[in-house]
Amino acid sequence: MQIYFRVKAAGKRRPVLELIEASLPDDVQCLGDAIRAIVTDQVQRFNERSTEQSIFPYLSPGQLEEQAETGKVGFQAAYDDRKANAAAAVETALCRHLRTAFTKC
């Protein structure tokens, strides 16, 4: 199942909402299952990002214009090689969900 959700773009002063596409497995039965699937997918994407730096750190005019339209101009490189822990991220997300449902975590 394909879904779309909006998240606040990281590192922004103003709340810029970014539309993200996710693919959920067919066995999703509740919101908790959906949260687990989405967080696990996002952690995997985060961990697969490039940590290599370009020899020539510049953007072409086309890349600059394209990124300026989205509101974030950068080299799409990660400068920190630490990996995220999927289990901890899922636990945090579920705990946040429970807090918003007025249940203490």
C-alpha positions, 0 to 999 in steps of 0.5 A: 500500500502506498501512502503519503505523509507530511513531516516537518523538514529538519533544520528549519526555523519555520515549519516547512512540511515535506511530503514523503511517500512510503510503502506499507506492507499488506499486513498493517493492521493498526496505526502502531504497525504503520508507525513501525513500518514508516520509521523502519523505512526512514531509518533505513533511508537515513543509514543509506545516505552518502557519506562520500564528499565530492572532490569538486564541491559545487552545484551546477546552475540546474541543481542550484535552481532545482534545490532552491525551489524546494527551499533547501540548497546543499550537496546532499552529503552526510558529514557524520557517519553514525548510523541510526538505531531502528529499534530505538527510533520505533520505540521513540515514535510509538512512545510519542504516539502514546503520549499524544493519545493521553497515555503515559509512556 
